[in-house]
Amino acid sequence: MLVLSVDTATPAVTAGLVELEQAAPGAAVPAKARTLASRVRVDPRAHAEVLTPQILECLTEADRSRADIDAIVVGIGPGPFTGLRVGMATAAAFGDALGLPVYGVCSLDAIAADAVSDLTPGSELLVVTDARRREVYWARYRDGVRVAGPDVAKPSDVDMAQATVVAGSASHVDFFDLPVLPVETPSPAGLVQAAAADLLALAVPAALVPLYLRRPDAVEKSYRALDRTGA
């Protein structure tokens, strides 16, 4: 199965083509995601400009056409309003144009999927990404399964519980006194791995609903202006 995966929930603009294969019965990992082509550009102001060109570059590099794609996976956040909607709108547009199912996955789950191979059984992973306003988006995972979150909070208010390692935004992992795993943003393969069960089952995708977790900055500013004027 050839899957196009995209994510714009973090400052990284990510696109890739991933081949998903069903593993043999009884295998420790039920599916294998192999990246054929990947483009990642870290630029929080360039989501709209570079995402579609990145997708086309991946198709060219992998020597595949749009007709070869079987499904699309997109990170649905949590993330900032403007950047997040670029990836989701692009994925939805490609899905509509090509008649393909589009699966949304939590972007933190994709980071956890990449980090799980470095975890010992029973350990807990904390994943954090930049939520701006001196806050982080966060979730916790045990044996690759999300057990808390996603949520948004100041680093000091994050419920670390039994977390033993942390992964995610390089600018924010140091707020936590934990060993750091070198996975900073969702990868194309991580996104696909997070959706693997639904992809292989050919499940009907749920509606794409963004995980904003709070109101957009522009709305917050308008409310603050109203508070000052007393309107």
N, C-alpha and C positions, 0 to 999 in steps of 0.2 A: 504494500500500500504506500503510495507516494503522498506525502502530506506537506502542504505549505504552512509554515508557522510564522507568526509575527507577534511582536510585543512592543508597546510604547508606554508601558506603565512606569518606567524609570527614565533617567536621562539617556539611557542607551536605546537607540533605534535598532530593533532586531528583526531580521528576516532570514528564513532558511528553508531549504528543501530537505526533508527527512524521509528516509525509507523505514517503515515500521513493519517488523516481521513477528509473527506468532512464534513463541519459543516452543520447544519440545515439551510434551506432557511431563509434569513433575519437576521442571526446571525451577531454580530459585527465583529467577526473574521471568515473569510471564510473557514479556515482550521485549524486543530489542529495537532500539531507535538508532539508526545509522545516518549521520549527517552527510548529505551529498554536496551541499553548498551552503555557505553561511555568510551573512554580512551583518556586522555590528558597528555602529558609529555612535560614540558617546557625545551627544550634543542636544541638550534639552530644548533648544530653539529650532531644531531642524527636522522634527518629526514629519511634518507635512511635506517638506521638500525632498527628503531622501528615501522615504519608505518604499514607494512604488518603484523608483529606479533600482533600489536594492533587490526587490523581488524579481525584476526583469534580469538583473545581473546574475542572480542565483539560477534562474532558468537557463541562461546562456552557458554558465559554467558547468552545470550538470548535464548539458545537452538534452534538455527536456523541453516540452512545450506546455502551454497551459492545459491542453487537452489531456495531458498525462496525469494531472493532479487528481487525486481521488477524494481529498477532504482538506479542510482548512482548520487550523487551531489558532486561537488568538488569546493573548493574555487580557483579562478583564479587570486587572488591578488587584489590589488597590493602587491608585495613582492619582496624580493631579488631573484636573478636569480636562484641560486643553490637550495635553499630550495623549492621555488615555483614549479620548474619543477619536483621535486620528487613526490609531491602529485598529480599533473596533469598526470604524466606518469603512476603512480600506478592506478589511477582511470580509465584512458584510457585502461590500460592492463586488469583490471578486467572487464570492459565493453566489450572489444573485446572477452575475453575468455568466458564470460557468455552470450554474445549476448544481452546486456542490454543497454538502452539509458543512456548517461552520460551528465548531465546538469552542465554547469559552471556558477558560481555566483560570483559577486564581494564579496570578503571577508569582506569588510567594511559594505556591506549590511547585512551580517549575524550578525555582531555585533549590528547593528542598529535594526535588527529584535528581538534580545534578549532584547534590552533596551527599546523598544517602550511601553511596559506595564507600565513603570515608568514615562512616559511623560504625560503632560497635553495637551489637544487638542490645536492645533495651535502653540505649542512650537517647537523650532528648536534644533536639536541634532547635535553636532559636534563629529565625530568619527576620531580618530587618531591612527596610528600604527607606529612602528619604521621603518624609511627608511634609517637609518645609515647616515653617513656624516653630523650629526647634523641636519637632516631633518626628516620630518614626511610625511607619506601618509595620506591624509585626504579626507573627504567628509561630506556634510551637508544634514540633513534630516528634513522634516516637515511632521508631522503626518505619519511617517514611510516611506515616499517617498523621494528618493534622489533628491535634488534640486541643488546641486553643487558637482563637483568632479566626480570621484576620480582624485586627483592630488598629486604632491609632492612639498614640499616647506620647507623652514626654518619656525619654529614655529611663528616667528615674521611676516612672510609674508602670513600666512594662512588667507584666507578671511572668517572671523568669521560671518560677516553679522549680523543676528538677533539671533545667537545661544544663548541658555539659559542654556544648560548643555553640558557636554562632557563625552565621554566614549572611552575606548581603552587602549593602552599601559600604564601601571602604571608608567613607567619611563618618560612619555611624557605629560600626562594629566595635570600635575601641571604647565606646561608652559602657561596654559590658565586660566585666572581669572574667572572660571566658576565652579558651583557645579559638582561633579564627580559622575557618575553612576557606580556601581560595575560590569561592563562588560568589560573584558580586551581583550579577544580573541574570535574568532568564535567558537560557540558550534555546536555540531552535529544537534541539533534541530533548531538553528538559520540558519544554512546553508540550511536545508530542507525548513524552512519557507520562506527563500528568493527565493526559486525555486518553491514554492507551486502551483502557478497559472499554470505554465507549466507542472508540474507533474500531477496535477489533470485533466488537459486538454489533457494529453497524447500527448503534442506537440512534434514535431520533434526537437531534440536539435540542437542548433547552434554549429558550429565548436568551439572546445576549443582553445581559443586564450589568452595567458597569458597577464595580465596587468603589464608589467614591468615598464612603465612610464619613463624609462631612460635606457641607455646602461648598460650592466653588468660591475661590478667593474673591472674584468680582462681586458675588452676592454678599459675602461677608462685609466687603468694603461699603456696599450700598446700605446695609443695615447699620453699620457704624456711623455713616453720614446722617441717616435718619435719627439715630439716637442723639447726635450732637445738636440737631436742629429742633428736636422735640416733635417732629412730625409724626 
